[in-house]
Amino acid sequence: MSADQAASLKYGVPQPFQFEAPSAWLTRLACAQGVGELDELMHFLGLPTQGDLDWHLQGEALDGLRQRCHLPPSSFAVSSRLMEGVALSGMGPHKLLLSGEDGKARFRFCPCCLAERRLPYLDIHWRFACWRWCPIHDTVLQDACPDCEALVQHPCLIESTRAGRAGHASLSRCIFCSGRLAGLPVQQLARECLQSLGRVERLWLKNGQATVAALYKQYFKLRGKWHIIQGLGGEYGLLVGFGSRRIDRKLKAWRLTRQFLAEDSHPAN
């Protein structure tokens, strides 16, 4: 591939879904193109090989990707709007977006959403640290693969992973152990997680959804008054920041108790 050829990348390009995260879409693109190295695709598209691609892909960078891949102007409009809100809020991506140690995009996920999609994909709002709950299925989003506890990170070259070698080139599979992220036990776990939380924690979950909506609309209503998004930083900790840590502690304690009870009900001979 060469930079001059980039504008002609129009075959085997998957169409993005409305709420799809660009970083996860690039995993699907690499799979469709059959490239041998992910960095090769990044260079071809004029994208950085390090850092947060969802944050990078806004403005001119996103326009360049659309042109090189012959995507319609509306592609990744939701993601772009959210990143604009992140920039205007003044809090920055490091506080608002989930990421791995290498800076790659990290996702929570709703196993029920993944199970229902004919072609699984990852939503851009699943990247936000405050988005912990799926309002469609009334379930708590999962943090990692239930089998190996590996975090969900993208983009990646899925053919080179264990899931890819096993023939599971799908975003509904863990790339490390090939386990199902959308299996029935995972869906049941997601629903049980919600039941383990109290009224206050559930309010924080809904505040997280409202916070992402505020970033998209770039204004929010609080205590009966409307505010521009630049004022969100002063309210973020009270709305969802402290609650996120409390939810994590409560879910961890519940899972450990659940695991202990399951092992205790099947004692070794």
C-alpha positions in Angstrom: 0.0 0.0 0.0 1.1 3.6 -0.7 -0.3 6.9 0.4 -1.2 7.7 -3.2 -3.4 4.6 -3.3 -5.3 5.5 -0.1 -8.0 7.4 -1.9 -8.9 4.3 -3.9 -9.7 2.1 -1.0 -13.3 1.4 -1.9 -13.6 -2.4 -2.1 -14.1 -4.5 0.9 -14.8 -1.5 3.1 -17.5 -2.3 5.7 -20.1 0.4 6.2 -20.0 1.8 9.7 -23.1 1.5 11.9 -24.6 4.7 13.4 -23.2 4.3 16.9 -20.1 2.3 16.0 -16.7 3.4 17.5 -14.1 4.1 14.8 -11.4 2.2 16.6 -13.5 -1.0 16.6 -14.6 -0.4 13.0 -10.9 -0.4 12.0 -10.7 -3.9 13.4 -13.5 -4.9 11.0 -11.8 -3.0 8.2 -8.5 -4.8 8.7 -10.3 -8.2 8.8 -12.2 -7.3 5.5 -9.0 -6.2 3.8 -7.0 -9.2 5.0 -3.9 -7.1 5.9 -0.9 -8.8 7.5 0.1 -5.9 9.7 -2.2 -3.4 11.5 0.5 -0.7 11.4 0.5 -1.1 7.6 -3.2 -0.3 7.5 -2.8 2.7 9.8 0.0 4.2 7.7 -2.0 3.6 4.6 -4.9 5.6 6.1 -2.7 8.3 7.5 -3.6 7.4 11.1 -1.2 7.3 14.1 -0.2 3.8 15.3 -0.2 4.9 18.9 -2.8 6.7 21.1 -6.6 6.9 21.1 -8.0 6.7 17.6 -11.5 7.6 18.6 -10.2 10.8 20.1 -8.0 11.4 17.0 -10.7 10.8 14.5 -12.5 14.1 14.5 -12.4 17.2 12.2 -9.9 16.9 9.4 -8.6 13.5 10.5 -12.1 12.1 10.2 -12.7 13.8 6.9 -9.5 12.2 5.6 -10.6 8.8 6.7 -14.0 9.2 5.0 -12.3 10.3 1.7 -9.7 7.5 1.7 -12.3 4.8 2.4 -15.1 6.4 0.2 -17.4 6.6 3.2 -20.5 8.8 3.3 -20.2 12.2 5.1 -22.5 10.9 7.9 -20.1 8.1 8.9 -19.1 8.3 12.6 -21.1 11.5 13.0 -22.2 10.4 16.6 -18.6 9.6 17.6 -17.3 12.9 16.1 -20.0 14.9 18.0 -19.2 13.2 21.3 -15.5 13.9 20.9 -16.3 17.5 20.2 -18.2 17.5 23.5 -15.2 16.0 25.3 -13.0 18.7 23.9 -15.4 21.5 24.9 -15.9 20.1 28.4 -12.3 20.8 29.2 -11.9 17.4 31.0 -10.1 15.7 28.1 -10.2 12.1 26.9 -8.0 10.7 29.6 -10.7 11.4 32.3 -13.7 10.5 30.2 -12.7 7.6 27.9 -11.6 4.1 28.9 -8.2 3.1 27.6 -5.6 0.5 28.1 -2.0 0.9 29.3 -0.9 1.2 25.6 -3.4 3.9 25.0 -5.7 1.7 22.8 -9.4 2.1 23.1 -11.0 0.0 25.8 -14.6 -1.0 25.9 -17.3 -2.1 28.3 -20.0 -4.0 26.4 -23.6 -5.2 26.7 -23.7 -8.9 26.0 -27.4 -8.7 25.1 -26.8 -6.1 22.4 -24.0 -8.1 21.0 -26.2 -11.3 20.9 -29.0 -9.5 19.0 -26.8 -8.0 16.3 -26.5 -10.0 13.1 -23.1 -8.4 12.6 -21.6 -7.5 16.1 -20.0 -4.1 16.6 -19.0 -2.0 19.5 -20.7 1.3 20.4 -18.8 4.5 20.9 -20.7 5.2 24.1 -19.3 2.0 25.6 -16.0 3.7 25.7 -17.1 6.3 28.3 -16.1 5.6 31.9 -19.4 6.9 33.1 -21.6 4.7 30.8 -22.1 1.6 32.9 -25.7 0.5 32.0 -27.6 -0.5 28.9 -31.0 1.2 29.0 -32.3 -1.1 26.2 -31.8 -4.3 28.2 -31.6 -2.9 31.7 -28.3 -4.6 32.4 -24.9 -3.6 33.7 -22.2 -3.5 31.1 -19.4 -6.0 31.5 -15.8 -5.0 31.9 -13.9 -8.0 30.5 -14.2 -11.5 29.1 -16.0 -13.7 31.6 -13.7 -16.6 30.9 -10.1 -15.2 30.9 -10.9 -11.7 32.3 -9.0 -10.0 29.4 -10.0 -6.4 28.7 -11.8 -5.6 25.4 -9.4 -3.4 23.4 -9.4 -2.2 19.7 -8.2 -1.8 17.0 -6.5 -5.2 16.6 -5.6 -7.6 13.9 -8.2 -10.2 14.7 -6.8 -12.9 12.3 -3.6 -13.2 14.4 -5.5 -13.7 17.7 -6.6 -17.0 19.2 -10.2 -16.2 18.2 -9.2 -15.5 14.6 -7.2 -18.7 14.3 -10.2 -20.6 15.6 -12.3 -19.1 12.8 -14.2 -16.6 15.1 -13.5 -13.3 13.3 -16.2 -11.5 15.3 -16.3 -8.7 17.8 -18.6 -10.9 20.0 -15.6 -13.1 20.8 -12.7 -12.5 23.2 -9.6 -12.2 21.0 -7.4 -13.8 23.7 -9.3 -17.0 24.6 -12.1 -17.0 21.9 -14.7 -17.1 24.7 -18.2 -15.7 24.0 -18.8 -12.2 25.1 -22.5 -12.5 24.2 -23.3 -16.0 25.5 -26.4 -16.7 27.6 -24.4 -17.0 30.9 -22.8 -13.6 30.3 -26.2 -12.1 29.6 -27.6 -13.6 32.8 -24.6 -12.3 34.7 -25.2 -8.8 33.4 -28.8 -8.8 34.6 -27.8 -10.2 38.0 -25.2 -7.5 38.4 -27.9 -4.8 38.2 -30.0 -6.6 40.9 -27.0 -6.5 43.3 -26.9 -2.7 43.2 -29.0 -0.4 45.4 -31.1 2.6 44.6 -28.2 5.1 44.9 -26.0 3.1 42.6 -28.7 2.7 40.0 -29.2 6.5 40.1 -25.4 6.9 39.3 -25.9 4.5 36.4 -28.6 6.7 34.9 -26.4 9.8 35.6 -23.7 8.3 33.4 -26.1 8.0 30.5 -27.3 11.6 31.0 -23.6 12.7 31.1 -22.9 11.2 27.7 -26.1 12.7 26.4 -24.9 16.1 27.7 -21.5 15.7 25.9 -23.4 15.0 22.6 -25.8 17.9 23.0 -23.1 20.1 24.4 -25.3 21.5 27.2 -27.0 20.0 30.2 -29.7 20.7 32.8 -28.9 20.5 36.5 -30.8 21.6 39.6 -33.4 23.2 37.3 -30.9 25.3 35.3 -29.3 24.9 31.8 -25.5 25.0 31.6 -23.1 24.9 28.7 -20.9 21.8 28.4 -17.8 23.8 29.6 -19.3 23.7 33.1 -19.6 19.9 33.2 -16.1 19.5 34.8 -17.1 21.0 38.0 -20.1 18.7 38.4 -18.7 15.4 37.0 -17.3 14.0 40.2 -20.6 14.5 42.0 -22.7 13.1 39.1 -20.8 9.9 38.3 -17.1 10.1 39.4 -17.5 9.0 43.0 -20.3 6.6 42.2 -18.2 4.8 39.6 -15.7 3.7 42.3 -18.5 2.7 44.6 -20.2 0.6 41.9 -16.9 -1.1 41.1 -16.3 -2.0 44.8 -19.9 -3.3 45.2 -19.8 -5.4 42.0 -16.4 -6.9 42.9 -17.7 -7.9 46.3 -20.8 -9.4 44.8 -18.9 -11.4 42.2 -16.5 -12.8 44.8 -19.5 -13.8 47.0 -21.2 -15.3 44.0 -18.1 -17.3 43.0 -17.6 -18.5 46.6 -21.2 -19.7 46.8 -21.0 -21.5 43.5 -17.8 -23.3 44.6 -19.2 -24.1 48.0 -22.3 -25.7 46.4 -20.0 -28.1 44.5 -17.5 -29.3 47.1 -14.6 -31.5 46.0 -14.9 -35.2 46.7 
